[in-house]
Amino acid sequence: MSHGVITVATVAELLDALAEPDAPVLVRGRLEQVPSVVLPPGRRLAGADPAAALVFTDGADGICLTRDNRLEGLRLETSAATARAVYNDTTRESLGTVELSDLSTLGRVEILARDAVRSGRVVVDSLDIEAADARDCRPRPQGYNVEVRQGAFTLYNQQADPETLITCDLVGLTAGREGAPVRGSGIFVSGTEGGGRVTGGRLHTGAVHSDGGIPAGVPGEITGGVFVVRARFTEVVNHGPVTTHGPNDMVLDLWGEVGTWTANAPITSHGPSGIGFVNFGTVKRLTVTAPIETFGVGARGFNIYDGTVEAAEFDRIVTHADAAVGIQISKPFGTLTVRRGIETHGGSGESLVKGEIKVLAAVALSLKPGARGTGIRVGGGITAHGRGVPAVELLGEVGTLTVSGGVTSLGITAE
């Protein structure tokens, strides 16, 4: 029986070391042609130097976690973006505590509570998913007439029993590259409606680049750059830019509950019907300190379509296409502040709304029936450039509306 650290530099040494009970295993250098590895309960696998990497055989998944495992300081490469660089054994009743620290991957990271798994804790501290493809992963959460594609990073409690609980603390997650986004959602955390729960203190992300790969004109599917589906977090922070590229790719999306959600870098959507921040859940305080900007037809800046946001504060919101509303709210909310203006550049067109294609005008600020808020304050003006498009549409209720910088409907003024 060995209790000391075992350092390995070949595939054979790695497999032999994992057969030893209890001993932590350190990987030195880059190991090629590694078969899929099961990490026994309680075991730690870490890199011994900055070059430490496991390159898995063609078609193979990477490391299977069992219980109370730690992966640290490694690069993990699968041969296909659809493969799992890290996943878990779902025949175990509990994950215990699994820790992922200072990892980079080519391939998905997937932690699921299904089959036997009923509990566990997931701790992530610095995980960079360079490439991944989750477009074909099932099941997909459903609601609001759409289903959500899973992500490059997926933490998903699929159990029907609401007594099942996965807790988590997720910090330093990044996905994709500029010009090479991950496919499917980027960062995806979900429980099951009426069933298994996921709760966490922190969800902190760096840069996320995603393209969901949804065919144009398909209204029943969506993705998110960062998507909190049916989960609860104390705080979500986007430290890096979050950018989506495809149809129906939301940038930030919430169906769950968050205490505070803060985005400190640009929020950008390039695809049609890709919303900057869309809310169907509950947020006590939403703060976006950098611009939200969208470029696709029907790609709105900020929506509250269900649930509520008690206080929302934005830097600036700009959209560049037909049907791309700046802010659209149809449910009760608290206060809303925009510091440097709302501006739209399009006319009327088609956009995805709750799974249905509807015709919208690119109104800068739109309160629909059902919207009811305490106050709205906008600095830097409210401007709509599109022909025949009003800058403001007030069909809901708001206690006070204060605008500095003017309200300008340039497409109407010019007629």
Salt bridges, closest charged atoms under 4 A:
ASP22 OD2 - HIS3 ND1 3.59
GLU32 OE2 - ARG30 NE 2.99
ASP49 OD2 - ARG28 NH1 3.99
ASP61 OD2 - ARG84 NH2 2.90
ASP68 OD2 - ARG67 NE 3.35
GLU72 OE1 - ARG44 NH2 3.19
GLU72 OE1 - ARG70 NE 2.91
GLU77 OE1 - ARG30 NH2 2.99
GLU77 OE2 - ARG75 NE 2.74
ASP89 OD2 - ARG92 NE 3.28
GLU99 OE1 - ARG70 NH1 2.73
GLU110 OE1 - ARG84 NH1 3.03
GLU110 OE2 - ARG108 NH1 3.01
ASP115 OD2 - ARG114 NE 3.58
ASP128 OD2 - ARG177 NH2 2.64
GLU130 OE1 - ARG75 NH2 2.94
GLU130 OE1 - ARG177 NH2 3.94
ASP133 OD2 - ARG135 NH2 2.58
GLU147 OE2 - ARG140 NH1 2.77
ASP161 OD2 - ARG118 NH2 2.74
ASP169 OD2 - ARG202 NH2 2.67
GLU193 OE1 - ARG230 NH2 3.46
ASP211 OD1 - ARG183 NH2 3.87
GLU221 OE1 - ARG140 NH1 3.51
GLU221 OE1 - ARG149 NH2 2.73
GLU235 OE2 - HIS204 NE2 2.58
GLU257 OE1 - ARG232 NE 3.30
GLU293 OE2 - HIS320 NE2 2.62
GLU313 OE1 - ARG285 NH2 3.29
GLU313 OE2 - ARG339 NE 2.67
ASP315 OD1 - ARG340 NE 2.82
GLU343 OE1 - ARG316 NH2 2.53
GLU343 OE2 - HIS345 NE2 3.32
GLU343 OE2 - HIS385 NE2 2.65
GLU393 OE1 - LYS368 NZ 3.42
GLU415 OE2 - ARG387 NE 3.89
